[in-house]
Amino acid sequence: MAGPMTERRPVAPRETSVLSSAVTRAVTEIAGASGAWCPALSPEGDRVAYVTDRSGIPRLEVARVDGGTPLLLSGAGEEVVSVAWSPDGGWLAYLVSPGGSICAELHVVRPDGSDHRVMAGEDPRATVFAGGWTGPAHYVCSIAPGDGPDADIVLVDVATGKQRTLATGGFLSVTSVSVDERLVLARRGPRGYRHIVVIDVATGVQRRALGLDAPGGIASEDGRFGPDGRSLYLRASLPGPPFTDRAGLVAVPLSEDGVPGEGRVVLSRPDADLDAYALRTDGTVLGVWTADGVTELLVHAVSDGSVLRQIALPDPVMPGWSLSADGDTMVAELTGPRTPRSLWIVPIVGPAAPALLPSAPRPPDPALLVTPVRYDYVAPDGLPLSGWLYTPRDVRGPNRTVVSFHGGPEGQERPSYSPVAQSLVAAGFTVFAPNVRGSGGFGRAFTTADDGPARAASFADVRTTVEQLVAAGIAAPGRIGAHGWSYGGYLTLVALTRWPDLFAAGVTLAGMSDLRTFFAGTEPWMAAASVTEYGDPVTDRDLLAALSPMTDLGRLTSPVLLAHGDRDTNVPVAESVQAHQELQALGAPSDLLLLPGEGHTIVGRDHLVELSERVAAWFDRWL
């Protein structure tokens, strides 16, 4: 039951809620703002390919870095996911999400828009996972056929269309191929325990790059061969006390036969995770770190990991980037709470300042947006928690508040652009986006603190968060809503059923309602990867039932809006449909918003605006 700090006070809901014209205009501009992401520099460094939604859906463009009109390359119905430029500059490989489906296809096209071809993934059950170019006409990727949990590593000849399978045996996500195509590095294993293996193409033998007991052996990814071909590098989860057990860089020697030797830690920090890296031609390594949710870009010496220089960035979060062939310049995808994803030219050497790419889409009016502040608090068991607090400029004291949970659960809330959060602020709500236990960015022990049977105990962080917001005078008691996407949508339903009086209303987007039907309906490879996160769908069926909101849906009393893309097969759309049907049968106030042609992530600009307006109106009605 709710305590005195969280007890709901009766608030008469409006029969309906119509946002004011000023709020509607603000939400339309905020949620409808275009962005650009996933940059890929040409080998010459004079052009950049990228994904942008300026036309309404994510599509592929190419632009000169010094300006000019961008060239649109992808078709009107092609929802583009990512892009990579071939080393000779002759091809662009890009993934397409057909009709919003997670089952991506591999397409190629010439940089002038000619000679477009679909190379893999035409079977609607199959999913192509991005890899990279190994030569002028060879692209390597991973393909899951969809009839089981495995994914094979496939080399595609884009000139002839021929495919050659390089490795099989488990879900293999390719990260690198040796120059002679004799060895392959791939990531395999379930969530939380994914690790890099070295695969001998001729024999099919797979060897862990790091022994299980070695520093970083429990989990690693992003494996790449060193310039000499006799070593490999990977990002690995390094041991340490809680909150210092972070991801760093490990170098591993290789024998002539490709057998890994003992690893050496090259880069590590107790206060930050290594999110990405690049080996530069001058023998240094570029490290992309996340510290307290903010990106730090550092150049290190490979010999001892010392910091040689830090590159200042104009926005706090860098989700993607592309380094020039000489390693002296990058195109960075940057975002902040008041700036959608945009592309910047960032010099790695020299005194020049970062410059916005001339072809960048127009940002929204900054006067409509607020900058969140980090807010720290402590769980009853002493575990430090934190989140990002968005407050309307004219609000002083307790306010109608929405607690917004991120996906994953191993995702991390960071100070990046959030259309829904900013739209809610424009409608007058305070928004708090917490990183409860299980989130990434705080060390391995924190991230795995909600795995399997520990998940039920982790739910208490939700109540702790609400009580803290009320006690601090931030949230008005009885006028607090819960919102979340993917796992955050699931967590919202959990909270609404476990503590019926904690939240006055809820909104879920693409959330699971029953972990048993989630495992039965999601893609086979997704189900296999999720066992360590939630439990085994066969041997842990009772646990999954106990963790599922559908089991206790009869306890839900607060009105809930369930939103979902109707093409979602990651968290199948049936998860929201079945919850809505059950709530309707129980006579509970609920509504269902299905967004046509959308998958797990809502990417269509019109649908983003519609979703943001519906979310704001729902909370305006019930809070």
C-alpha positions in Angstrom: 0.0 0.0 0.0 1.1 3.6 -0.5 2.6 5.4 2.4 1.7 9.0 3.6 4.3 10.4 1.2 2.8 8.8 -1.9 -0.9 8.4 -1.0 -3.1 9.4 -3.9 -5.3 12.4 -3.4 -8.5 12.4 -5.4 -8.1 14.5 -8.6 -11.2 14.8 -10.8 -10.1 13.8 -14.3 -11.3 15.7 -17.2 -13.7 13.9 -19.5 -11.2 14.4 -22.2 -8.1 16.6 -22.6 -7.4 18.9 -25.4 -4.0 20.5 -25.3 -4.0 24.2 -25.8 -3.0 25.5 -29.2 0.2 26.9 -27.8 1.2 23.5 -26.3 0.2 21.6 -29.4 2.4 23.9 -31.5 5.3 23.4 -29.1 4.8 19.6 -29.1 4.7 19.5 -32.9 8.0 21.4 -33.2 9.7 19.4 -30.4 8.6 15.9 -31.5 8.7 16.8 -35.2 12.3 18.0 -35.1 14.5 16.2 -37.7 17.9 14.8 -36.9 20.9 13.1 -38.7 22.9 10.1 -37.4 25.0 7.1 -38.3 27.7 9.1 -40.3 30.1 7.3 -42.7 32.9 9.3 -44.1 34.1 8.6 -47.7 37.6 7.2 -48.0 38.7 10.6 -49.4 37.1 12.4 -46.5 35.2 14.9 -48.8 31.7 13.4 -48.5 29.7 11.8 -45.7 26.8 9.4 -45.9 24.3 9.4 -43.1 20.7 8.6 -42.0 18.2 11.5 -41.6 14.5 11.7 -41.0 14.0 15.2 -42.6 11.7 13.6 -45.2 9.5 12.0 -42.5 11.2 8.6 -42.1 14.9 7.7 -41.8 16.4 7.7 -45.2 20.0 7.7 -46.7 21.6 10.9 -47.8 25.1 11.8 -49.0 26.5 15.3 -48.7 29.8 17.1 -49.2 31.4 18.0 -45.9 32.0 21.6 -47.2 28.4 22.2 -48.1 26.0 21.8 -51.0 22.7 20.2 -51.5 22.5 16.6 -50.1 21.7 13.7 -52.4 18.9 11.4 -51.3 19.8 7.8 -52.2 17.2 5.5 -50.6 13.8 4.8 -51.9 10.6 6.5 -50.5 9.5 3.3 -48.6 13.0 2.3 -47.3 13.3 2.9 -43.6 17.1 3.1 -43.3 18.9 1.8 -40.1 22.6 2.3 -40.8 25.2 2.9 -43.6 28.8 2.0 -44.3 31.1 3.2 -47.1 33.3 0.7 -49.0 37.1 1.3 -48.7 37.4 2.2 -52.4 34.5 4.6 -52.2 32.6 2.7 -54.9 29.7 1.4 -52.8 27.4 2.2 -49.8 26.0 -0.7 -47.9 23.0 0.1 -45.8 20.4 -1.8 -43.7 16.7 -1.3 -44.3 13.9 -2.1 -41.9 11.1 -3.1 -44.2 7.8 -1.6 -43.0 9.2 -1.0 -39.6 10.2 -4.7 -39.0 13.3 -5.5 -37.0 14.1 -8.1 -39.7 16.5 -5.9 -41.6 17.6 -6.3 -45.2 21.0 -5.5 -46.7 21.0 -3.0 -49.6 23.9 -1.6 -51.6 24.0 1.5 -53.9 26.5 3.6 -55.7 27.3 7.0 -54.1 25.6 8.7 -57.1 22.4 6.7 -56.4 22.8 4.2 -59.3 23.0 0.4 -59.3 20.8 -0.2 -56.2 20.5 -3.8 -55.2 19.1 -5.9 -52.3 21.8 -8.3 -51.3 20.4 -10.3 -48.3 17.4 -10.5 -46.0 14.6 -10.7 -48.5 13.1 -13.6 -46.7 10.7 -11.9 -44.3 11.8 -14.2 -41.4 15.5 -13.4 -41.8 17.4 -10.6 -40.0 20.6 -9.0 -41.3 22.9 -7.5 -38.6 25.5 -4.9 -39.8 29.1 -5.9 -40.1 31.6 -4.1 -42.3 33.5 -4.0 -45.5 36.5 -6.3 -45.9 37.5 -5.1 -49.3 36.2 -3.1 -52.3 33.4 -5.4 -53.1 33.2 -7.7 -50.0 30.8 -6.9 -47.2 30.6 -9.2 -44.1 27.5 -9.4 -41.9 25.6 -11.7 -39.7 22.3 -13.3 -40.8 19.7 -14.9 -38.6 17.4 -17.1 -40.7 14.6 -16.7 -38.2 14.0 -20.5 -37.8 16.1 -20.7 -34.6 18.3 -18.8 -32.2 21.5 -18.8 -34.4 23.0 -16.3 -36.7 25.7 -17.1 -39.3 28.5 -14.9 -40.5 28.2 -14.4 -44.2 30.6 -12.7 -46.7 28.6 -11.0 -49.5 30.2 -10.2 -52.9 28.2 -7.1 -53.9 29.4 -7.3 -57.5 28.2 -10.8 -58.1 25.6 -11.3 -55.4 27.3 -14.5 -54.2 27.3 -15.3 -50.5 29.9 -17.4 -48.6 29.3 -18.6 -45.1 32.4 -18.0 -43.0 31.2 -19.2 -39.6 28.3 -21.0 -37.9 27.5 -22.3 -34.5 25.5 -20.1 -32.2 24.4 -16.5 -32.5 27.5 -14.9 -34.0 27.7 -11.2 -34.4 30.7 -10.4 -36.6 33.0 -7.6 -35.5 36.1 -8.1 -37.6 37.7 -10.2 -40.4 41.4 -10.7 -40.9 43.0 -9.3 -44.1 43.4 -12.8 -45.5 39.8 -13.8 -44.4 41.3 -16.7 -42.5 40.1 -15.6 -39.0 36.9 -14.0 -37.9 36.1 -12.2 -34.6 32.6 -12.5 -33.5 30.5 -11.7 -30.4 28.4 -14.6 -29.0 26.5 -15.4 -25.8 23.4 -14.2 -24.0 22.8 -10.7 -22.6 25.2 -9.7 -19.9 27.6 -12.5 -20.9 28.4 -11.8 -24.5 32.0 -12.3 -25.3 34.4 -12.2 -28.3 35.5 -15.5 -29.9 38.2 -16.0 -32.5 37.0 -18.3 -35.3 39.2 -20.3 -37.7 37.2 -20.2 -41.0 38.8 -23.4 -42.4 38.1 -25.5 -39.3 35.2 -23.7 -37.7 37.0 -23.9 -34.3 35.9 -21.1 -31.9 38.2 -19.9 -29.1 37.4 -17.3 -26.5 39.6 -14.2 -27.0 39.9 -14.0 -23.2 39.7 -16.9 -20.8 36.7 -16.8 -18.5 38.9 -16.1 -15.5 41.0 -13.5 -17.2 40.3 -9.7 -16.5 37.4 -8.9 -18.9 36.8 -12.6 -19.7 33.2 -12.6 -18.4 31.9 -10.2 -21.0 33.5 -8.5 -24.0 32.6 -7.0 -27.4 33.8 -4.8 -30.3 36.7 -7.1 -31.2 39.1 -5.9 -33.9 42.4 -7.1 -35.4 45.4 -5.0 -34.7 47.3 -3.4 -37.5 50.0 -6.1 -37.4 47.5 -8.9 -37.8 49.1 -10.7 -34.8 46.9 -9.1 -32.1 43.4 -8.2 -31.4 41.7 -5.5 -29.3 38.3 -5.6 -27.5 36.2 -3.8 -25.1 35.8 -5.8 -21.9 34.0 -5.7 -18.6 36.9 -5.3 -16.1 36.7 -6.4 -12.5 36.6 -4.0 -9.6 34.5 -2.9 -6.6 30.9 -1.9 -7.3 30.7 1.2 -9.5 34.3 0.8 -10.6 33.8 -2.5 -12.5 33.8 -0.7 -15.9 34.4 -1.4 -19.5 37.9 -0.9 -20.7 40.2 -1.8 -23.6 42.2 -5.1 -23.6 44.9 -6.2 -26.2 45.4 -9.9 -26.9 48.3 -11.4 -28.8 47.6 -14.0 -31.5 49.8 -16.9 -32.5 50.5 -17.6 -36.2 47.6 -20.1 -36.0 45.2 -17.5 -34.5 45.4 -18.9 -30.9 44.8 -16.0 -28.4 47.4 -15.4 -25.7 47.2 -13.6 -22.4 45.4 -10.2 -22.5 46.8 -6.9 -21.4 44.6 -4.1 -20.1 45.4 -1.0 -22.3 42.7 1.4 -21.1 40.7 1.5 -17.9 39.0 4.0 -15.7 37.1 3.5 -12.4 34.7 6.4 -13.2 33.8 5.8 -16.8 33.0 3.1 -19.4 34.8 2.8 -22.7 31.9 2.9 -25.2 34.0 2.8 -28.4 37.6 3.1 -29.6 39.7 3.4 -32.8 43.3 2.5 -33.4 44.8 5.4 -35.2 47.6 5.2 -37.8 50.1 7.1 -35.6 49.9 4.3 -33.0 47.6 6.0 -30.6 44.1 5.0 -29.7 41.0 7.2 -29.6 38.8 6.4 -26.6 35.1 7.3 -26.4 34.2 7.3 -22.7 30.9 7.8 -20.9 31.4 9.4 -17.5 28.2 10.3 -15.5 26.2 10.0 -18.7 28.4 12.5 -20.7 30.8 11.6 -23.5 34.5 12.3 -23.2 36.7 12.0 -26.2 40.4 11.2 -25.4 43.5 10.3 -27.3 45.6 7.7 -25.4 49.1 6.2 -25.8 48.7 2.4 -26.6 51.8 1.7 -24.6 50.6 2.8 -21.1 47.1 4.2 -21.7 48.2 7.7 -20.7 46.0 10.6 -21.9 47.7 12.6 -24.7 44.8 15.1 -25.2 41.1 15.6 -24.8 38.9 16.8 -27.6 36.1 19.2 -26.5 32.6 18.4 -27.9 29.8 20.9 -28.3 27.1 18.5 -27.0 27.2 16.1 -24.1 26.4 12.8 -25.9 28.0 11.2 -28.9 26.1 8.1 -30.0 27.9 7.6 -33.3 30.9 8.7 -35.3 33.2 8.0 -38.3 36.9 8.6 -38.3 38.8 9.7 -41.4 41.4 7.4 -43.0 44.3 9.3 -41.5 42.7 9.5 -38.1 42.9 13.3 -37.9 39.2 14.2 -38.3 35.9 12.6 -37.4 32.3 13.2 -38.2 30.5 13.0 -34.9 26.9 12.4 -34.2 26.1 14.6 -31.3 23.0 15.3 -29.2 22.0 17.1 -26.1 18.8 17.8 -24.2 18.1 20.8 -26.4 19.6 19.5 -29.7 18.4 16.5 -31.8 21.1 14.3 -33.2 23.3 16.3 -35.6 26.5 15.8 -37.4 29.7 17.8 -36.6 33.1 17.9 -38.2 35.5 17.4 -35.2 39.2 17.8 -35.6 41.3 15.3 -33.6 44.5 17.2 -34.2 45.1 21.0 -34.5 43.4 24.0 -32.9 40.3 24.1 -35.1 36.9 24.0 -33.3 34.1 21.5 -34.2 31.8 22.8 -36.9 28.2 21.8 -37.7 27.8 20.0 -41.0 26.3 22.5 -43.5 23.6 20.0 -44.5 22.3 19.6 -40.9 18.5 19.7 -40.4 17.1 22.8 -38.7 16.8 22.3 -34.9 13.7 23.2 -32.9 13.3 26.5 -31.1 15.6 26.3 -28.1 13.2 28.5 -26.1 10.8 25.6 -26.0 13.3 23.2 -24.4 14.9 22.9 -20.9 18.2 21.4 -19.7 17.8 18.6 -17.1 19.9 18.4 -14.0 21.3 15.2 -12.5 19.5 14.3 -9.3 21.1 11.8 -6.9 19.3 9.8 -4.1 19.8 6.6 -2.2 17.8 3.4 -2.0 16.9 2.0 1.5 19.6 -0.7 1.1 22.2 2.1 0.6 22.6 1.7 -3.1 23.2 5.1 -4.8 20.6 5.9 -7.5 20.3 8.9 -9.9 18.4 10.3 -12.8 17.8 13.4 -14.9 15.3 16.0 -13.7 13.4 18.1 -16.3 11.6 21.1 -14.7 9.4 23.6 -16.6 11.0 27.1 -16.3 8.0 28.7 -14.5 7.5 25.8 -11.9 8.4 26.4 -8.3 7.6 23.7 -5.7 5.6 20.4 -6.1 4.2 19.8 -9.6 2.4 17.3 -11.7 5.2 14.9 -12.4 5.9 12.0 -14.8 8.5 9.4 -14.0 9.9 8.0 -17.3 11.7 4.7 -17.4 14.2 3.8 -20.1 14.4 0.6 -22.0 17.0 -2.2 -21.9 16.8 -2.8 -18.9 20.6 -2.3 -19.4 20.1 1.0 -21.2 21.1 4.3 -19.6 19.3 7.6 -19.3 21.6 10.3 -20.5 21.3 14.1 -21.2 20.4 13.5 -24.9 17.4 14.7 -26.9 14.1 13.2 -25.6 11.0 14.4 -27.7 8.5 12.8 -25.2 10.2 14.3 -22.1 10.5 17.8 -23.6 6.9 17.6 -24.9 5.7 16.8 -21.4 7.7 19.7 -20.0 6.1 22.0 -22.7 2.7 20.8 -21.4 3.7 21.9 -17.9 4.8 18.6 -16.3 8.0 17.9 -14.4 9.7 14.8 -15.7 12.2 12.6 -13.9 14.1 9.9 -15.9 15.8 7.6 -13.4 18.6 5.0 -13.8 17.3 2.3 -11.4 19.4 -0.8 -10.7 19.9 -2.8 -13.8 20.8 0.3 -15.8 24.1 0.6 -17.7 26.8 3.1 -17.0 27.4 2.4 -13.3 29.5 -0.8 -13.5 28.8 -4.4 -14.1 27.5 -5.2 -10.6 24.9 -2.5 -10.9 23.8 -3.6 -14.4 23.3 -7.2 -13.4 21.7 -6.4 -10.0 18.2 -7.2 -11.5 18.9 -10.4 -13.4 16.7 -13.4 -13.0 15.3 -13.9 -9.5 16.7 -10.6 -8.4 14.3 -8.7 -10.6 11.4 -8.7 -8.2 13.5 -7.0 -5.5 14.8 -4.4 -8.0 11.2 -3.2 -8.6 11.4 -1.4 -5.2 13.6 1.3 -6.8 10.4 2.5 -8.5 8.7 3.2 -5.2 11.9 4.7 -3.7 12.0 7.1 -6.6 8.5 8.3 -6.2 8.9 8.7 -2.4 12.1 10.7 -2.9 10.4 13.0 -5.4 7.6 13.7 -3.0 9.8 14.1 0.0 12.0 16.6 -1.9 9.0 18.7 -2.8 9.5 18.0 -6.5 6.4 15.9 -7.2 2.8 16.7 -6.1 1.4 13.8 -4.1 -1.3 12.0 -5.9 -0.5 13.7 -9.2 2.4 11.4 -10.4 2.4 9.4 -13.6 4.5 6.6 -14.9 5.8 6.3 -18.5 8.2 3.9 -20.2 9.4 2.4 -23.5 10.2 -1.3 -24.0 11.5 -2.6 -20.7 10.5 0.8 -19.2 6.9 0.1 -20.5 7.1 -3.3 -18.7 8.3 -1.6 -15.5 5.5 0.9 -15.7 2.9 -1.9 -15.8 4.7 -3.7 -13.0 4.5 -0.6 -10.8 0.8 0.0 -11.7 0.0 -3.5 -10.6 2.3 -3.9 -7.6 1.5 -0.5 -6.1 -1.9 0.5 -7.4 -1.9 3.8 -5.4 1.6 4.9 -6.3 0.8 6.4 -9.7 -2.3 8.3 -10.8 -1.9 7.2 -14.5 0.4 5.4 -16.8 1.6 5.2 -20.4 3.5 2.3 -21.8 5.2 2.1 -25.2 6.1 -1.3 -26.6 6.3 -2.9 -23.2 6.0 -6.5 -22.2 2.8 -7.5 -20.3 3.6 -11.2 -19.9 7.1 -12.5 -20.0 5.9 -16.0 -21.0 4.1 -14.7 -24.2 7.1 -12.4 -24.9 9.4 -15.4 -25.1 6.9 -17.3 -27.2 6.3 -14.4 -29.7 9.6 -12.5 -30.0 12.3 -13.4 -32.6 14.0 -16.7 -31.7 17.4 -15.1 -31.4 16.0 -12.4 -29.1 14.4 -15.0 -26.9 17.6 -17.0 -26.6 19.6 -13.9 -25.7 17.1 -12.8 -23.0 17.3 -16.0 -20.8 20.0 -14.6 -18.5 18.1 -11.3 -18.1 14.6 -12.7 -17.2 14.8 -16.5 -16.8 14.3 -19.6 -18.9 10.9 -19.8 -20.5 10.7 -23.6 -19.7 12.5 -24.2 -16.4 11.7 -20.8 -14.9 8.1 -20.5 -16.1 6.7 -19.9 -12.6 9.3 -17.1 -12.1 8.3 -15.5 -15.3 4.6 -15.7 -14.3 5.4 -14.0 -11.0 7.3 -11.2 -12.7 4.6 -10.6 -15.3 2.1 -7.7 -14.9 -0.6 -9.8 -16.6 -0.7 -12.1 -13.6 -1.8 -9.2 -11.4 -3.6 -7.0 -13.9 -6.8 -7.2 -11.8 -5.0 -5.0 -9.2 -4.4 -2.1 -11.6 -6.7 0.8 -10.8 -5.0 3.8 -12.5 -5.9 4.6 -16.2 -3.3 3.4 -18.6 -2.6 4.1 -22.3 -0.8 1.3 -24.1 1.0 2.4 -27.3 2.8 0.1 -29.7 4.0 -0.1 -33.3 2.0 -2.6 -35.1 5.1 -4.1 -36.9 7.0 -4.7 -33.7 8.4 -8.3 -33.4 11.0 -7.4 -30.8 8.4 -6.9 -28.1 5.4 -8.3 -30.1 2.5 -5.9 -30.5 0.3 -8.6 -28.9 1.8 -7.7 -25.5 -0.1 -4.4 -25.5 -3.2 -5.8 -27.2 -3.6 -8.6 -24.7 -3.2 -6.2 -21.8 -5.7 -3.8 -23.2 -8.2 -6.6 -23.8 -7.9 -7.8 -20.3 -8.2 -4.4 -18.8 -11.3 -3.7 -20.9 -12.8 -7.0 -19.7 -12.1 -6.0 -16.1 -13.7 -2.6 -16.6 -10.5 -0.7 -16.0 -9.8 2.6 -17.7 -7.4 2.0 -20.6 -6.8 2.9 -24.2 -4.8 1.4 -27.0 -2.8 3.3 -29.6 -1.4 1.2 -32.5 0.9 3.1 -34.8 0.8 1.6 -38.3 4.0 0.7 -40.0 6.1 1.3 -36.9 8.4 -1.3 -35.2 9.9 -1.4 -31.7 11.2 2.2 -32.0 8.8 4.9 -33.4 10.7 6.6 -36.2 8.0 8.2 -38.4 7.9 12.0 -37.7 4.1 12.2 -37.9 3.8 9.2 -35.6 6.3 10.8 -33.1 4.2 13.9 -33.0 1.0 11.9 -32.6 2.5 9.8 -29.8 3.9 12.8 -28.0 0.6 14.6 -28.2 -1.4 11.6 -27.0 1.0 11.0 -24.1 0.8 14.7 -23.0 -3.0 14.7 -23.3 -3.3 11.5 -21.4 -1.4 12.8 -18.4 -3.1 16.2 -18.7 -6.4 14.4 -18.3 -5.6 12.1 -15.4 -3.1 14.0 -13.3 
